[in-house]
């Protein structure tokens, strides 16, 4: 009896880890946000630390695979410089893995193209900074794990 073996299937390590974490979290064996530091590393960076002095968080959006957070994009603002900053951070389940990651920011009516930082990163993408005093911004980010690509772009918002 001959059993055919598929040779065209590729298993991505990050997909296996993310799926395993999600399954264990669903069973209550591991908190949904937790991951083995051996398997995925630990991301100690913060969006405010990456953007720099004077920036405070005004919004964020999580990239979730079921109940597992894969990453989060942050929008920050510096009142003294009237500038926004966007950073996409890997979560503990993806930190340490070189994954396609991006952050972008656009200022309404400034006559410039969208600014972005996009590439393969193991902890975060960005910072992307633009002056936005008195204007609305459209911001977002993405992360692509073996389980899929997750993208977020806000509407024009946070005007002023």
C-alpha positions as CSV (number, residue, x, y, z in Angstrom):
1,X,0.0,0.0,0.0
2,X,1.4,3.4,-1.1
3,X,0.6,6.5,0.9
4,X,1.3,9.7,-1.0
5,X,3.4,12.2,0.9
6,X,3.0,15.9,0.2
7,X,6.3,17.6,-0.3
8,X,4.9,21.0,-1.2
9,X,3.8,22.0,2.3
10,X,6.0,24.4,4.2
11,X,5.5,25.0,7.9
12,X,6.6,28.3,9.3
13,X,8.1,28.2,12.8
14,X,6.3,31.4,13.8
15,X,3.0,30.0,12.7
16,X,3.5,26.9,14.8
17,X,4.5,28.9,17.8
18,X,1.6,31.3,17.5
19,X,-0.9,28.5,16.9
20,X,0.5,26.6,19.9
21,X,0.3,29.7,22.2
22,X,-3.3,30.3,21.1
23,X,-4.3,26.7,21.7
24,X,-2.6,26.7,25.2
25,X,-4.2,30.0,26.0
26,X,-7.7,28.7,25.0
27,X,-7.1,25.8,27.4
28,X,-6.1,28.1,30.1
29,X,-2.6,26.6,30.3
30,X,-0.9,29.9,29.4
31,X,-2.2,33.5,29.6
32,X,-3.2,34.7,26.1
33,X,-0.4,37.4,26.2
34,X,2.3,35.1,27.4
35,X,5.0,33.3,25.4
36,X,8.2,31.4,26.1
37,X,11.1,33.8,26.2
38,X,13.2,31.0,24.8
39,X,10.9,30.6,21.8
40,X,10.0,34.1,21.0
41,X,12.2,36.5,22.9
42,X,11.1,39.4,25.0
43,X,10.4,42.9,23.6
44,X,11.3,45.4,26.3
45,X,10.9,48.4,24.0
46,X,8.1,50.9,24.5
47,X,6.5,53.1,21.9
48,X,7.2,56.2,24.0
49,X,10.8,55.2,24.4
50,X,11.2,54.7,20.7
51,X,9.5,58.0,19.7
52,X,11.5,59.9,22.2
53,X,11.1,62.5,24.9
54,X,7.8,64.4,25.1
55,X,5.7,61.9,23.2
56,X,2.6,60.5,24.9
57,X,0.3,57.7,23.6
58,X,-3.0,58.9,22.2
59,X,-4.2,55.7,20.5
60,X,-3.3,52.1,19.7
61,X,-4.6,49.1,17.7
62,X,-3.8,45.4,18.5
63,X,-3.2,42.8,15.9
64,X,-4.9,39.7,17.2
65,X,-4.9,36.1,16.0
66,X,-7.9,34.7,17.8
67,X,-6.9,35.7,21.4
68,X,-3.2,35.9,20.9
69,X,-1.8,39.4,20.4
70,X,0.9,39.4,17.7
71,X,1.7,43.1,17.9
72,X,0.3,46.5,18.4
73,X,0.6,49.8,16.5
74,X,0.8,53.0,18.6
75,X,0.0,56.6,17.8
76,X,1.8,59.2,20.0
77,X,1.8,63.0,20.1
78,X,4.3,65.6,21.3
79,X,2.4,68.8,22.2
80,X,5.5,71.0,22.3
81,X,6.6,70.1,18.7
82,X,3.0,69.4,17.5
83,X,4.3,66.1,15.9
84,X,2.8,62.7,15.8
85,X,4.8,59.4,15.9
86,X,3.8,55.9,14.9
87,X,5.5,52.7,16.0
88,X,4.4,49.0,15.5
89,X,5.7,46.8,18.3
90,X,5.9,43.0,18.3
91,X,4.2,41.3,21.2
92,X,5.9,38.7,23.4
93,X,4.5,36.0,21.0
94,X,6.4,37.4,17.9
95,X,9.3,39.3,19.5
96,X,12.6,37.9,18.3
97,X,11.2,36.7,15.0
98,X,12.2,38.6,11.9
99,X,8.8,39.3,10.4
100,X,7.4,41.8,7.9
101,X,6.4,44.8,10.0
102,X,5.4,48.3,9.2
103,X,4.2,51.6,10.6
104,X,2.9,54.6,8.6
105,X,1.6,58.1,9.1
106,X,-0.1,60.7,6.8
107,X,-1.0,64.3,7.6
108,X,-4.1,65.7,5.9
109,X,-3.3,68.6,3.6
110,X,0.4,68.9,4.2
111,X,1.2,68.2,0.5
112,X,3.5,65.3,1.4
113,X,3.2,61.6,0.8
114,X,2.6,59.1,3.5
115,X,5.7,58.5,5.7
116,X,6.4,54.8,6.5
117,X,8.9,52.4,7.9
118,X,8.3,48.9,6.5
119,X,10.6,45.9,6.4
120,X,11.6,42.8,8.2
121,X,12.1,43.5,11.9
122,X,12.3,41.3,15.0
123,X,10.9,43.8,17.6
124,X,9.4,46.9,16.0
125,X,8.9,49.1,13.0
126,X,9.3,52.9,13.2
127,X,9.4,55.5,14.5
128,X,7.6,57.4,11.8
129,X,7.3,61.1,12.8
130,X,5.5,64.0,11.1
131,X,4.5,67.5,12.2
132,X,0.7,67.7,12.4
133,X,-0.3,70.8,14.3
134,X,-3.9,71.7,13.5
135,X,-4.3,68.8,11.0
136,X,-5.9,65.4,11.0
137,X,-3.8,62.3,10.7
138,X,-4.3,58.8,9.2
139,X,-2.0,56.3,10.9
140,X,-1.5,52.5,10.9
141,X,0.7,49.5,10.8
142,X,1.0,45.9,9.9
143,X,2.6,42.6,11.0
144,X,2.8,39.4,9.0
145,X,3.2,36.2,11.0
146,X,3.0,32.7,9.7
147,X,-0.7,32.7,10.6
148,X,-1.5,35.7,8.3
149,X,-1.0,39.3,7.6
150,X,-2.6,41.9,9.9
151,X,-3.1,45.5,8.8
152,X,-4.7,48.5,10.3
153,X,-5.2,52.0,8.9
154,X,-7.2,54.6,10.8
155,X,-9.6,57.0,9.2
156,X,-8.6,60.7,9.3
157,X,-8.8,61.5,13.0
158,X,-7.0,63.1,16.0
159,X,-7.4,66.5,14.4
160,X,-6.0,69.5,16.1
